[in-house]
Amino acid sequence: MSIGPIGPQRPLPLAVLAWLLVAGTCHAYEVRAWPLFEVERSATETQGRALGPLVEWHHDGDRRSFALRPLFEVSSAGDEASRGSFLYPLASWERAGEELSVRFLGIGTYVRRVAPLADRPYTRELTLFPFVFYRRGPEVGASLSVLPLYANLEHFFGYERVQMLLFPLFLKLTEPLYERTWLPFPFFSRVGGRSGEGLRVWPIYGHTVLGAEYESSYVAWPFYIRAVEHPGGEGAVTTRISWPFFSALDGPMVHSRSYAFLLVLPLYTHTVDLRSDTEIKGFPWPFWTTQTDRKSGDRLSLRLTPLYEDRRSAVLESKFYFWPFYRHHEGLGDSAGYERTDVLFVFYRDEVDPAQPPRHIHALVPLGVCRRPGDGQALTLVDGMFPNNETLQRLYAPLYRIFGRHVDDDATRYDLLWRMWTWGDGKLRPPWYWSSH
């Protein structure tokens, strides 16, 4: 049953009464009184909006969502998973199973778990990186670290334990087989533990042994440095530095030489990588470098920083001109069909990904963005700069969406001026409209 648009011959109270009577006896209906509200309902799905793009909700089986733009948005999929954000990226949260994770201010996280994990024996974690770290677990108890005043952290930055007091006065890094202690950092350090030994008085002299993994020594750092990974083994890799004259890296699969250091940058570099069977040269590095295939002699890459670069591997070919003005990637081999072009980082982007489901992202900020074949939106701002960020798309894109096109199940819908006018499915929907089925 379709009643059609409201006209002057139908007073508003009569129209609303008629719609209420019809909606109560049917399973599917659509009503619009833009910008006050609009509701669409089918047998399995209900979605609505109010005050133009400011308020939106959706209900589809176990999936629910609500947004009050630009303040916050929340969505859930059943009883076990939900997510939301407040003034994103100021704060966001996600709940999955028995764990709740909250992120705020770009540096803070709070995690609450019903039961600790095998590698994270905590039920509460609060982090204000890199200053405050609070941990609590049923077996390990509670701990609070406030850097640089005091820290006692487990499983931090790849170490089993990190301890510090009034850093740089005291720092201790612990691994299962060895530990390193600085007092103060970096001038005096000692290496101990079951497989560690060594003493360092920086920059005068230093010697370190970390079991069978690593051995190093230096005299008058950085004028003489020698380090060996896996010393005595078949895969030993040796690094030698005599700054500012030369450095050398030698291993079973790599041989590299660098000469004439200008502070930290060498004037000339030459590397032979036997793993990829390539040869790399640079002069002056990193402004001019080339990579060639040792068997065929073909050039695989050329870099003239910041003017030009081309690079080719087994899965990707890339180029840039006048970095960061233009960059292009093209997939090869197993990645054939993938292409991506960027101009000025985020203001223009054209990306084609043949993965399942296939994706074609096209963005020209602020004119428009397309995230799927057939879809489109104008205007676009932050959501077009980061088109893969779904939270930006849900929370901010509708605020400046003056035109949109959406393809769903072979049906195409259009909207204009923040959905003041919509059309699709053979119907034109003016600002005031209702229909029922």
N, C-alpha and C positions, 0 to 999 in steps of 0.2 A: 504494500500500500504506500503510495507516495502522495503527500499533500502538497509539496512544492514550496516555492518561496513565498514569504509573507508579503502581501501587497497592501496598498492603502485601504482596500475594501475589507480587509480582515483586521480589526483592531487587535492590539497586542494581547490584552487579557483573554480574549476568545481564542487566539492562536495558542497561547500557553496552555489553556484548559484543554483544548483539543489534543495537543501533543501528550499531556499527562494521561488522558483517557486511552489514547492509542498505545503509548509506550507500556502501560501496565498490562496490556493483553497480547503483546508480541515479544518475541525473543530477540529480534534485531531491529535497531533503529539508529537514526542519526539526527542530531539536533544542533543547530548553530545559532548563537546570538553574539556574534563577534563584536567587540573584543571581550565581552563579559564571560562567555563560556562556550564550549563546544564539546559534545559527547558522541562517541561512536561505540555501538555495541553490536556484537555478533553472538553466535551461540556459544563461543568459547573464549571471547576476548572483549575487553572493555578498555577504552582509552579516552582521556579527556584533557581539556586545557581550559585555563581561565586567565583573564587579564592578558590576552594576547599570548606572547611567548613566556610570560613570567612563571606560570604554574602549569605543570603537566604531570599526569599520572597514567599508569598503564597496569592492566591486570590480565594475565594470560595463563590460566592454570595455576601452577605453583609459582610462577614468576610474577613479581610485582616491582614497580618502580614509582618514584615520586621525585619531582624536582621543583625547587623554588629558586629560580634563577635571579641573580648569579650567586645566591648565598650558599645553597647546598643541594645535593642530590643523593638519593639512596635507592638501592635495588636489592632484591633478594630472589633466590631460587630455592624454594623449599625451606625447611627448617634448619638446614645445616650450613648454608652459605649466604652471605650478604656482603655488600660493600657500599661505601658512601664517601662523600667529601664535603668539606666546608670551606668556602672561599678558596677553592683549589687554585694553586697548589699549597695554600697555607696549611691545610690539614686534610687527611684522608684516612679511611679505615677499611679493614677487610676481615671478615670472620669466615673461617672454613673449619667445619667440624668442631673440635674442642680448642681451637686457637683463635684469639683476637689480636690483630696487629693494627696499631695506630701510628701514622707518620705525621709530623707537624714541623713547620718552619723550615723544611728542607734539611734539617740537621738532627731532628729528634725522632725517636721511635719508642713505642711502648708495646710490649708483647705480654699477653696473659694466656697461660695454658692450664688445662685441667690436670694434666700429667706431664712430667718432664720427658724430653727426648733422650735417646741414647747418646747423641753427640752434644746436646744442650741440656744439662741436668738442672734446668731452672723452670719454675712456674711463673716467675715475674721477671721482666727485663725492662729497664728504662735507660735510654741512651740519649745524651745531648752531645753529639760528636763534635769535636774531640775532647770534651771537657768532663762530662759527668757520665759514670757507668754504674748502674745499680743492678745487682743480680740477687735472686732469692730462689732457693730450691729446698725440697723436703730433706735431702741428704747432705747438701753442701752448705746449708744455712744462708745467711744474708751477707752481702759485701757491698761496699760503696767505695768507688774510686773517683777522686776529683783531681784531674790533671791541671797543672803539673805538680800539685801539692803532694798527692798520694795516689798510688794505683796498685792493685793486686788483682789482675785479670787473667782468667783462664781462656785458652783457645782464642787468642787475640792476635791478629795480623800474622797468622801462620805459626805462632809460637804456642807451646803448651801452657806457658804462664809468663806474664809480663808484670814486673814489679818496679815501682819507682817511688822516690821520696825527694821532694823539693827539686825536681828535675831542673837542670842537669847535674845536681849534686850526686844522685844515686840512681842507677838503672841496672836491672837484672833481667836477662832473657833466658828462659829455661826450655830445653828440649828434652826428650826422653833419655838421650845418651850424653848430653853435655849442657853446660850453662855458661853464660857470659855475664860478667859484672863490670860496670864502669863506676869509677869513683875518683873524680867527677867525669862525666861524659863530655867530649870524646878523648880526654887526655890520658887517662890511666885506666887500663882494663885488664882483667884476668879471666882466663878460660879454664874451666874445670869440669867435673862430672866423670862418669864412668869411662867415656871415650874422648874427653876433651882435655887439652892442655895448652898453655900459652900465656904470654905476657906481652902487653903493648904499652909503650910510653910514647904517645903520639905527639909530634911527628918524628921523633928521634929514631925509635926502633920498635919493631913488633914482630911476633911470631905466634901463629895460631895453628892448632891441629884439632879437627873435628872428626875423629874416628877415621873411617875409610872414605868419607865423603869429601873432605876439603882440607887443604893445607895452604898457608900463606905466610909471607914474611915481607918486611919492608925496612929500609934504612933511609933516613932523611926523606920521608914521604913528601912529595910524590916522585923524587928523583930516581929511586929504585924500588920497584914493587914486583913481587913474583907470587902467583897464586896457581894452585893446581886443583882441579876437580877430579875426584876419584883417583888420588895419587897411587901409582904402582899398578893400576888396573889397565886392561886393554883399551878402555874408553877414556883414558886420562886426557884432560884438556888443560893446557898450560897457558897462562897469561903472563906476559912480561912487559913492564912499562919502565922506560927511562925518560921521564919528562924533562924538557920539551922536545927530545930528539926523536924517539920512536916508541911504538908499542907493537907487540906481536901476540897472536892467538894461534895456537897449534893443537890440533886434535886429529883423531882418525878420519873425521869427515869435513874438517875445515882448516884452512890456513889463511891467516890475515896479517897484513902489515900496514902500519900507519906511520907517517913521518911528519916532522916539523909542526908541532902543536902551537897554535895561536890561542893561548889560554887553554880552553878545553876542546877546541876544534882542530883536527889535523888538516894540514894542507893537502896531503896526498894519501889515499887509501887504496889497497889492492887486496881483494878477498877471493879465494877459490873455495866454493861450497861443493864438496863431492856428493853430498846427499841429493842435491838438485842438479848436480853436474853443470853449474853455472860459474861465471867469473864476473866480479863486480869491481869497477874502478871509479875513483872519484878525485877530481882536481879542479878547483878547490872544493873539498867536501864541506857541507852537503849541497852546495850550489850547483855543481855539475857532477852527475854520476851516470854510469851506464852499466847494464847487466846483459851479458851475452851467453848463449848456449855454447858450451865447450865442444860439443860434437859437431854441430852444424855451423857454428859461427854466427848464427842469426842473433840480431839484437832483440832482447826481450824487454828492455826498458831504457828510457832516457829521461833524465830529470834536469831541468834548467830552472831551479828555484829562484824567484816565484813565477817565472814566465810560462813554463811549459813542463808537462810530464806525460809520458805514455808508458804503460806497464802491461805486460801480458803474462798470464800463468795458464795452467791447465784448465781452470774453471772461470777465469775472469780477464777481460781486457778493459783498461781504464785510461782516461786522458783528462788532463785539465789544462786550461789556458788562463793566464793571468789570475792565479789563485788569489782570492776565492771566487772569482767572477764566474767561471764555467767549469763544470766537471761532468764527465760521462762515463758510465760503466755499462759493459755488455757481457752477458754470460756466455760461457763456452762449455763444450762437453756436456756433462750432466746438468749444468746450469743454463743450457741453451734456451733462448727465448726471454731471458731476463734482461731488462734494460732500465737504466735510470739516468736522468739528466737533471742537474741542479745548476741554478744561476743565483749568485750571491747567497749561497748557503740555503736559505729557507724561503726566499721570495718567489722563486719559480722551481717547480719540481714536476717531472714526468717520469713515472715508474710503472713498468709492466712486469708482472710476476706471473708466470704460467702455472704456479703451484695450485693445488686443489684446496679451496676453490680459487679460480683465477682472479687476479686483482689488477686493476689499472688505476693508479693514483695520478691525478693531474691537478696541480695547484698553481695559481697565479695570484699572489697576495697583492692587493686586497680585492681583486675582481671576482675570483671564484675558486672553487675546489670541486673535484670529482674523485670519489673514493672507490666506486665500483662501476663497471660498465653500465651506462644508462643513467646513473645517478649524477646529480649536480647541485651546486648551491652557489648563490651570489647574495651578498658579499661574503668575504671570509677574512679572518684576522689570525688569532693565535691558533685556531684549529686547522687553518690551512698551512701554517708554518710547521706544524707537527701533525700531519694527517693520520698517523697511526695511533695517536693518543685518543682513546675512546672517551675518556673523562672530559677532555676539552671539547670534544664533539657534542657530547650530551649536555654539558653545562653552559657553554658559551655560544656555540654556533647558532642556535635559534634566536639569539638576541639581535643579530644583525643579518639574519636570513631574509632578504627581501624577495628572493625567487628561489624555488626549489623544484627538483625533478627526482622522483623515486620510482624504481622498478622493483616489483615484488610479485612473484608467481605469474609472470607474463603480463601483469597489469601495470600500467604507468599512471602515476598521479603527479599533478603539478600544483604548486601553491605560489601565491603572489602577495607581497606586502604583509609579511608576518602572518600568512594564512587568511588574510581578509577574503581572498577569493581562492577557491580550489576547484579543480576539475579532474576527472578521471572516471573510468568505468562507464563512460557514456553520459556522465552527469556533470553539469556546471552547478557549483555550490556557491551562492552569493553569501554575503555576511550573515543574513538572517534566513535560515532554511531548516526544514525538517522533513524526514521521510521515515517510513516504517515498513517492515516486511513480516 
